[in-house]
């Protein structure tokens, strides 16, 4: 089965930033998908138009999601896009932001507490708008867990080549697909490194090497990130009490959940939920218009 790569196609995207990943990853191992909030022909700010026949449901289900940057000032993405990105990340997809595409990932909450980079001229703006993102404006590429960001331009080409090298090498994200699917379906359970290794039919040491090579993180750090993302999704979309969400996401006790959630995101679960509700209210007028 081919590895699916979804390219988020929006009017704000640059034809160059869209084209470079498609060109570099035009490879027999990949199935490229141009995905838009409304499938069809998308007219870019530059005047070029591109056919994006797939919707955000295909993006949310992809193995790799690439959010290309644009040439103008970054704008806030609509809720449908941030929801699709959170869904993809929650499934364990590899997430890539190039240039100003980093702002879209930050708006989706995927970079909270993580290192990231963007175009050099936008680094200060990223810091101001998303103070909980650890911005390294001097780095051409940053890998933090399963999320990769780059400055755009030629670094987009290099990042995509690196993805291809990873996937063609002995340790790839495809090699981990089975254990990722297994663990994601059992986030409510108290999983250990040994449990993950048994599910992958390898030793703990081999599994750790594969995670580091393919995703740039350890198995347990990856697992913690999935628990946090699942918790964020439940806080966003349900009225379940925090105590129940702690159990549903495998944190066990409410105190441990609050401690880990606050350490990773910089805010308590209750604060995150309040902010999500406020964002939802702010979004309502734009949806009506």
Secondary structure, DSSP 8 states (H G I E B T S, - for coil): --EEEEEE--TTS-HHHHHHHHHHT-STTEEEEEE-SS-EEEE-TTS-EEEE-B-HHHHHT-SEEEE---SS------HHHHHHHHHHHHTT-EEEEETTHHHHHHHTTTTTTSEE---GGGHHHHHHH-TTSEE-TT-SEEEETTEEEE-STHHHHHHHHHHHHHHHSSS-GGGGHHHHHHHHTTTTS---HHHHHHHHTS-HHHHHHHHHHHHSS-HHHHHHHHHHHHHHHHHHH----HHHHHHHTT--SHHHHHHHHHHHHSS-HHHHHHHHHHHHHHHHHHHH-
